[in-house]
Amino acid sequence: MATTANYSWTTPDDSSLVKDGASAIRALGTAIDTSMNTALGTKKAGMVLLNTTSFSAVASQSFNNVFSATYDNYRIVVNVSGNSNNDGDQYLRLRSSGTDLTASSYAYTSWIKRADTAADVSWTASPSTFIKLGAQDNVEKQGQAYLIDIISPFLTQWTKFTGTIVSQNDTSAFIGGSVGGLVFVTTSYDGFTLITQNGTFTGTVSVYGYNK
């Protein structure tokens, strides 16, 4: 019998009888099912793309109905491709039913290392009305990138954040750092809002769910 190049799945030969077609398809389907489950370690892929949104020259951008009971944890990929102002840090607020959580229910810390100075830049705030995604004074107008994991936003327990950021400042020095935080109330949230500190920003955001 012929086999496939990568996984050696058995396939019918050109000379195989038509009456054996159902059996051949069933055998091939079983082989694919077994190989995929072995490769992934689960019946599902590790992350599922839920939403991708692009925005241009806005002061804030909201994302509604991206968190649900289907997933407990989420990855947010933020590519800020442009800022209208060099002092363009971004903030994050959780959302429920189209309304931002603006109460002082957040706690966060962010740490930044700049390649043009020996000094580290960090901020810690608790309570706060947002999660600050970076401590990036004088960032380059071309923007920043963030990878943010949000833990249990839809569940009725505290929501936790952890992430990394990269950027470049206006003297062309590389900036890298991390951020962590939490929301110390047990409300269920279905979305979030990104806000720029000054002016407007442009970019793309993708939201992924981690399969259970």
C-alpha positions as CSV (number, residue, x, y, z in Angstrom):
1,M,0.0,0.0,0.0
2,A,1.1,3.6,-0.6
3,T,1.8,5.9,2.3
4,T,2.0,9.6,2.9
5,A,5.4,11.4,3.0
6,N,5.3,12.9,6.5
7,Y,3.2,10.6,8.7
8,S,3.2,7.4,6.7
9,W,-0.6,7.2,6.6
10,T,-1.7,4.3,4.5
11,T,-3.5,5.3,1.2
12,P,-5.0,3.2,-1.5
13,D,-2.9,2.2,-4.5
14,D,-4.0,3.1,-8.0
15,S,-4.8,-0.6,-8.5
16,S,-6.9,-0.9,-5.3
17,L,-10.5,-2.1,-5.7
18,V,-13.3,0.5,-5.6
19,K,-15.2,-1.8,-3.3
20,D,-12.6,-1.3,-0.6
21,G,-12.9,2.5,-0.7
22,A,-15.0,2.8,2.5
23,S,-12.5,0.7,4.5
24,A,-9.5,2.7,3.1
25,I,-11.1,6.1,4.0
26,R,-12.0,4.8,7.5
27,A,-8.4,3.6,8.0
28,L,-6.9,6.9,6.8
29,G,-9.3,9.0,8.9
30,T,-8.4,6.9,12.0
31,A,-4.6,7.3,11.3
32,I,-5.0,11.1,10.9
33,D,-7.1,11.4,14.1
34,T,-4.5,9.5,16.1
35,S,-1.5,11.4,14.7
36,M,-3.1,14.8,15.4
37,N,-4.0,13.9,18.9
38,T,-0.5,12.7,19.6
39,A,1.1,15.8,18.0
40,L,-1.1,18.3,19.9
41,G,-1.4,16.3,23.1
42,T,-5.1,17.1,23.1
43,K,-8.2,17.0,20.9
44,K,-7.9,20.8,20.4
45,A,-5.1,23.2,19.3
46,G,-3.3,25.0,22.1
47,M,-4.7,28.5,21.2
48,V,-7.6,29.6,19.1
49,L,-7.8,33.0,17.4
50,L,-11.0,34.7,18.5
51,N,-10.7,38.2,17.2
52,T,-8.4,40.5,15.2
53,T,-9.1,44.2,15.1
54,S,-7.2,47.0,13.4
55,F,-7.7,50.6,14.4
56,S,-6.3,54.0,13.3
57,A,-5.6,57.3,15.0
58,V,-7.9,56.7,18.0
59,A,-7.4,57.6,21.7
60,S,-8.9,54.3,22.8
61,Q,-10.1,51.0,21.3
62,S,-12.6,48.7,23.0
63,F,-13.0,44.9,22.4
64,N,-16.4,43.5,23.4
65,N,-17.5,39.9,23.9
66,V,-14.1,38.3,23.4
67,F,-14.0,36.6,26.8
68,S,-16.5,33.8,27.6
69,A,-17.0,30.5,29.5
70,T,-15.4,28.6,26.6
71,Y,-11.9,29.6,27.7
72,D,-10.5,30.5,31.1
73,N,-7.3,32.3,30.0
74,Y,-6.4,34.5,27.0
75,R,-3.4,35.8,25.1
76,I,-3.6,39.4,23.7
77,V,-1.1,40.3,21.0
78,V,-0.8,44.1,20.5
79,N,1.1,45.7,17.7
80,V,1.1,49.5,18.0
81,S,2.4,50.7,14.7
82,G,2.2,54.4,15.4
83,N,1.7,57.1,18.0
84,S,0.8,60.7,17.4
85,N,2.8,61.6,20.5
86,N,6.2,60.4,21.6
87,D,5.0,60.0,25.2
88,G,2.6,57.3,24.2
89,D,2.2,54.6,27.0
90,Q,-0.8,52.4,26.7
91,Y,-3.2,51.4,29.5
92,L,-5.7,48.5,29.8
93,R,-9.1,48.4,31.4
94,L,-11.5,45.4,31.7
95,R,-15.0,45.7,30.3
96,S,-18.4,44.1,31.1
97,S,-21.5,44.5,29.0
98,G,-19.9,47.4,27.1
99,T,-18.8,49.4,30.1
100,D,-15.2,49.9,31.3
101,L,-14.2,49.1,34.9
102,T,-13.0,52.6,36.0
103,A,-13.0,52.0,39.7
104,S,-9.7,51.9,41.7
105,S,-9.7,48.1,41.6
106,Y,-6.4,47.5,39.7
107,A,-2.9,46.8,41.0
108,Y,0.1,46.7,38.7
109,T,3.9,46.9,38.4
110,S,5.8,47.5,35.2
111,W,9.6,47.4,34.7
112,I,11.5,48.7,31.7
113,K,15.2,48.4,30.7
114,R,16.5,51.0,28.3
115,A,19.6,50.3,26.2
116,D,20.7,53.9,26.3
117,T,20.9,54.2,30.1
118,A,22.0,52.1,33.0
119,A,18.9,53.1,34.9
120,D,15.8,51.0,35.0
121,V,12.3,52.6,34.8
122,S,9.5,51.1,36.8
123,W,6.1,52.0,38.1
124,T,4.0,50.3,40.8
125,A,0.4,51.4,41.6
126,S,-2.2,50.0,43.9
127,P,-5.0,50.9,43.8
128,S,-5.3,52.2,40.3
129,T,-8.0,52.8,37.7
130,F,-6.1,50.8,35.0
131,I,-3.2,48.5,34.2
132,K,-0.3,50.4,32.7
133,L,1.3,48.2,30.0
134,G,4.7,50.0,30.0
135,A,6.9,52.6,31.6
136,Q,8.0,54.1,28.3
137,D,8.7,57.8,28.4
138,N,9.8,59.2,25.1
139,V,8.9,56.1,23.0
140,E,9.4,56.2,19.3
141,K,6.4,57.1,17.3
142,Q,6.6,53.8,15.4
143,G,5.1,52.3,18.5
144,Q,5.4,49.2,20.7
145,A,4.5,45.6,20.8
146,Y,2.9,43.7,23.8
147,L,2.2,40.1,24.6
148,I,-0.3,40.0,27.5
149,D,-1.8,36.9,29.1
150,I,-5.1,37.6,30.9
151,I,-6.0,34.9,33.5
152,S,-9.6,34.2,34.3
153,P,-11.3,37.4,33.2
154,F,-14.7,35.8,32.7
155,L,-14.6,33.8,35.9
156,T,-16.0,35.3,39.1
157,Q,-12.5,35.6,40.7
158,W,-9.7,38.0,40.6
159,T,-8.3,38.6,37.1
160,K,-4.5,38.4,36.7
161,F,-2.2,39.9,34.0
162,T,1.3,39.1,33.0
163,G,3.2,40.2,29.9
164,T,6.2,41.4,28.0
165,I,6.8,44.6,26.0
166,V,9.3,45.8,23.4
167,S,9.8,49.3,21.9
168,Q,12.4,51.8,20.9
169,N,12.8,55.3,22.3
170,D,13.2,58.6,20.4
171,T,17.0,58.3,20.6
172,S,16.8,54.9,18.7
173,A,17.7,52.9,21.8
174,F,15.9,49.5,22.3
175,I,13.5,49.1,25.2
176,G,12.3,45.9,26.7
177,G,10.4,45.0,29.8
178,S,7.6,43.2,31.6
179,V,4.3,44.0,33.3
180,G,2.2,42.2,35.9
181,G,-1.0,43.1,37.6
182,L,-4.4,42.1,38.8
183,V,-8.0,43.2,39.4
184,F,-9.0,42.6,43.0
185,V,-12.8,42.3,42.5
186,T,-14.6,39.1,41.4
187,T,-16.8,40.5,38.6
188,S,-17.0,38.6,35.3
189,Y,-15.6,40.6,32.3
190,D,-16.2,39.9,28.6
191,G,-13.9,42.5,27.1
192,F,-11.3,45.2,27.5
193,T,-10.2,48.6,26.4
194,L,-6.8,49.9,25.3
195,I,-6.1,53.5,26.0
196,T,-3.1,55.6,24.9
197,Q,-1.7,58.1,27.4
198,N,-1.4,61.1,25.0
199,G,-2.8,61.8,21.5
200,T,-3.9,58.9,19.4
201,F,-2.5,55.5,18.4
202,T,-2.7,53.1,15.5
203,G,-2.3,49.3,15.5
204,T,-3.7,45.8,15.4
205,V,-4.8,43.5,18.3
206,S,-5.4,39.8,18.2
207,V,-7.1,37.9,21.0
208,Y,-6.5,34.1,21.5
209,G,-8.2,31.7,23.8
210,Y,-6.1,29.0,25.6
211,N,-7.9,25.7,25.2
212,K,-8.6,23.9,28.5
